[in-house]
Amino acid sequence: MSAAALNVNVTCLACDGVRPCADCRALGRSIAAAGHRVFRSSRYAALRAATDGTYGFTACVVPVENGEQHIVDAVVALLPDARVALATDDSAGFAPLPPYIYPFSRADYLAGRPPSEWLRSLKSRAPRPSGKSAGRVLAERSAAPSELVARATRRLRALPATHADASADAIVLLLDELAWYRASGIGFAVLLATGAGMKPEHIKTAMTASLRAGDSVGVQQGQCLGILPATNLRQAKRIAVRAVAAATKRLRAARDALRCGIAVCPDDGSDADALLAAARSRM
């Protein structure tokens, strides 16, 4: 690595960076080939760290789906000192972006082609382009998105303390994630697991090691409950298959000894009762 190498955070919607997925692996190789150090994480984890004041990357790549104006607002508000490559197919649909944010297509993100202008800005370490500050950009937008970012920020600051408590009741974890969803608009999945003759605490211990960084597991009414932040149904199914396989192996049980059910917020509901009922119905 040259002295000019930077620490670049590649965030992803499909994985947590521990086991890089195909969605972000190619992009990381391209950035590393340009001489920089690549650190992968979920987008969710990056925004939480930025809000908590522990985000230390000079540059980052953030994927954004169509219509996620609240995420763009959060990136502008929370990462004003980073050079951000914003992977989106809808840059024209978002409010004007500050000059230090470089939009590029999701197709290029998946193909491992970071924006050339962004890469040049990392290499030169030139001062960031002058223009409106993040605060001014947000101030010019409607009050609703600004208030959304403020509420999301307050919500995120409370999350690390809650998730750090391994003994937290599962319903507490679920209600906390629901509060974050209402503040940020970022959905999540619920994974319920139970096994005949198995203590839920044992299932919890067996499953925890195979879940992603940032996932939470608790016990609720004799069942093991996992909270999978920023996860859709397709991703939740992959996580469940891996977690069940690992748990049955650790418990020395048959694969079909564990029953699982998945529910997704907001598709299956946006309150605890609806999500738990949906997950139970699919076990």
Buried (B, 14 or more C-beta within 10 A) or exposed (E): EEEEBBEBBBBBBBBBBEEBBEBBBBBBEBBBEBBBEBBBBBBBBBBBBBBBEEBEBBBBBBBBEEEBBBBBBBBBBBBBEBBBBBBBBBBEEBBEBBEBBBBBBBEBBBEBBBBEEBBEBBBEEEEBEEEBEBEEBBEEBEEEBBEBBEBBBEBBEEBEEBBEEEEBEBBBBBBBBBBBBBBBBBBBBBBBBBBEEBEBEBBBBBBBEBBBEBBBBBBBEEBBBBBBBBBBEEBBBBBBEBBBEBBBEBBEBEEEBBBBBBBBBBEBBEEBEBBBBBBBEEE
